[in-house]
Amino acid sequence: MKQHKIVITPTAQKDIQTGKNWYETQQNQLGNEFIDAIESAIKKIQSNPRLCSLIYKGIRRLMVKRFPFGIYYFLKDDIINIFAVVHFSRNPKIWKQRTK
């Protein structure tokens, strides 16, 4: 099976860093556990990018285990484009605006 390339936009990278920083203020090492969960979810997406259902105009979402975050991405050719990593309490307009 062909390996898909992962591209994480700078905005999504910022989402991840912001989440890590917040969790680290809550409990020592929790930020690192958040990063581990994100990395595990990204590997899952990479191994089977069509596993997650389409939720909006070609956009797919994977829910991160243990943390209330969704990883939002779309496929273009053999590239998985991750454009948002958003907490579920946030307004959905946050990630939808990034699709324009």
N, C-alpha and C positions, 0 to 999 in steps of 0.2 A: 504494500500500500504506500502511496506517495505521501511524503511528509509535507504538511502545509507550513508555510512561513507565517510567523506571528509578527504583526506590526502593532505596537502600542503607541497611540498618539501621545504627544506631550500632555494634553489635557487629562487623559486617562492615567498617565503616570503621576500627575499631580493628585488626582483622586486617590490613588493608592497610597501615596506618601502622606496625604492629609489623614486618611483613615488610620494608617500606622501610627502617626504622631498622636492622634486622639486616643487610640487604644493604649498607647504607652503611658499616657497620663493617668489612665484608669487603673492600670496594674502593671508592675514590672514584668517585662518580657511578653506581655499580651500583644504589643505591636508586632513583635517578631512572629508570634503565632498567627496573627492576621496575614502577614506576608506569606507564611508557609501555606495558609489556606488559599490565598490568591494564586500562588504558584501552582498548587495542586489543581485548582480549577482550570487554569490556563492549559496545563498539560492535558487535562481531560478534553478540553475544547480542541486542542491540537490533534489529539488521537482520533477524534470523531466530530468534526465541526458541524455536521448536520444532525447531531444528537438532540440539540435543543430546538424546540419549536420556533417557528417564525412568530414574532409578536407584533411586528409593525413594519410594513414596506421593506421586506428583505432583512430586517433586523432580528437577531436572535439574542436570547438572554440565558445565562447560566447563573443559578443561585449558588452563592458561595456557602459551603458547609460551615456551620457553627457561627457565622457572622451574617447579619441581615443586609447583605450587599448583593447586587446583581452585576454581572459582567456583560456588557452590551457590545455586540460585534456584528459584523457582516462579512460575507465571503465575496471576494472578487478574484476570479481565476483560482490560483492556488494560494492566495494570501488571505489570512484571517486578520481583519482589521478591528482591533479592540479600541473603541472610541470613548467608552465611559465605564467607570466602576463606581456605582452609586448606591448609597444607603436607601433602603426601601421606604424610609420615612420622608425622603425628599420628593418634591413635586416631580411627576413624570416629565414635565416640560423641560427639565434640566437635560435629560439625555435626548429627548426628541428634538430640541433646538440644535443639537450637535449633528443631526442627520441632514441638515439643510446645506 
